[in-house]
Structures are given as structure tokens and as C-alpha cells.
Amino acid sequence: MADQAKTATAQRIEDARYWAAPRLEDAAHQVEQRLAPAVSSMLTQAAHKIDPTPPKARRWPMMMLLAGVAVGVLGVVFYRRNAQQWTDHMKDSAADASQWLNDRAEKTSDAVSSTANEATRKMS
């Protein structure tokens, strides 16, 4: 009877092992695919929260901002300088044109006067 109990028990243990092995393997895969990433993420977040070193600040956005401001300032300076030069040039051009018109008007006036004087002399 003891031998039969021993044989029956060994058979049942073997059956239990056959039944449990695939389920344990499936459970291991589930832990690996679902639970491990979640635990890993949680541990990483906790490590970031308790880390005493502050995160390094990126400097390139500030550098880009400063470069943009510098380019803008240069643009305004060049615009103002060019506008002043243009204004001075236009004043000179307007003065030259005004002088030319005055000279032309005087010549025309002199020509008309001389023609009128000749006409008056011929009539008298």
C-alpha cells in the first residue's frame, strides 16, 4: 500500500508539473511584457525625483534668442542710417531741381523779355 501511495503521489506530482510548467512560463512572459516596464518606469521616475543634481539647462535656445535680437538691432541701425542717407540725398536732389527750375525760369523770362523788347523796338 505504501508503494502504491508513493507511485500515485509521484504520478500526481508529475501531472501537476506538466500542468503548471506552461502556466508559469506564460506568467513569466506576462510579467516581462506588462509588469516589468511599469515597475521600471516607476523606479526611473522615483530616481529622477530624488536626484540631488539639477538637470542641465540647455543654452542654445537663449543663444538663438540673443542672436535674433542682435540681428534685429543691426537691422534697425542699418535702416535708420540708410533712411537718413536717402533723406539727405533727396534734399540735395530737390535743391538741385529747384535751382535748375529757377535758372530755367530766369532764362525763359529773359528770352521772353528780349523778344518783347525787340518786338516793341520794331513797332516803334
Helices and strands as residue ranges (DSSP letters): H 2-30, I 31-35, H 36-50, H 60-123
